[in-house]
Amino acid sequence: MAKTGTESAAETTKQIVALSTGMIGLTITFAEKFQAGISLLKFSWVAFGLAAALAVWTLMSITGEDNDASLNNRTPDANRPSIRIPAFAMVVVFIVAMGLAIGAGFSRPS
């Protein structure tokens, strides 16, 4: 049986949560190695945390859509704005967070 759009969206969102929390843990563990880029790293932690929060919002929206579709005997629609908006914001913030973390890694002591 093929996955519905909301199931695929939920899986992608869960991956963003896992990657965001993993990056926070990994970069905190090695934070002393990022001497020059520590301020970028701190911004990346905030962005990864925001991406995880947006992911929770997205998952809650997916759950609501699945529940509404079940009650109304229809197929769940992953393209609803209540899912699309937080999902888009989550991806954008995650990309920014990755860029900040990479920038912190390339920072050189002055």
N, C-alpha and C positions, 0 to 999 in steps of 0.2 A: 504494500500500500504506500502510495506517495505521501510525503509530508505536506501539510498545509503551509501556507505562507507564514502563519503565526508561529508554527512549530520551528520553521527555519529561522525566523526572526529571533525567537527565544534562544535558540542554540547559538546564534551569532552574538547575541547580547551577553550570554553566559561566558562566552570566550573573551569578550571585552572585559568583563568583571575579573576573570581569572588572570588575564594579561596585566591589567591595571594593578591589581593587588600584588601580583608577582613582581612587577617592576618596582613598586614601592618597597617591598621587602628586600629585593636584590640591591637596589641602590642605597637603601639605608644601611645594609650590611657593609657595603664598600664605600660609604660616604667619605671616609678619610682619604680615599684615593683621588677624590675630586676637589682638591684644594682650591684651585682657581675657579672652578665652576660650581661651587657650593650654592651660590644664590640661584643659579639656573636650576640646579637640582631641587632646591626647595620649591621653586615655582612648578617644577614638574610633578612634585608630590601633591601639591594642591590640585593641579590639573588632573592627575590620575585619580585622586579622590573624587573630584567633580565628575569625571567620566564614570566612575563606579556608581555614584549617586544617580546620574542620568540613566545608567543601565537599570538600576532598581526601578526608577520611574517607568522606563520602557517595559520592563517585565510586568509591572503592575497594570500598565495599559493593555498589554497583550492578554493578561489574565481577564481583565474586564471585557475585552472584545470576545474572547473565547466563551466567557459566561453568557454575554448578551446573545451571541450567535446560537448558543445551545438553547437558551430560553425561547428564542424566536425561530428555531428550526431552520437555520441558514448556515452557510459556510462562513467561517471567520475570515475577515478581510484585514490583511496586514497593511494595506495602504490607507487606512483611516488616519486622519490627522492626529488623533490622540496617540497613535503609535509612531507615525512618521516623524513628527516634530521632535520628541525626545530622542528618538533613535538617531536622527540626523545630528542633533546637538552632541549626542554621546560620541559619535564617530569623529566629528570635528575636534572636540575637546581631547579625545584620545590621540589623534594625530598631532595636535599641538603639544600634548604631554610627551609624546615620543620625541618630537623635535627638540623640546627643551632638554630631555634626558640625553639625547645624542649630542646636543650643543655643550652640555656640561662635560661630557666625556672628551670632547675635542678641545676644551678650554685648557690653555697652558698657563702655568704660573708666570706672573710678570716680573 
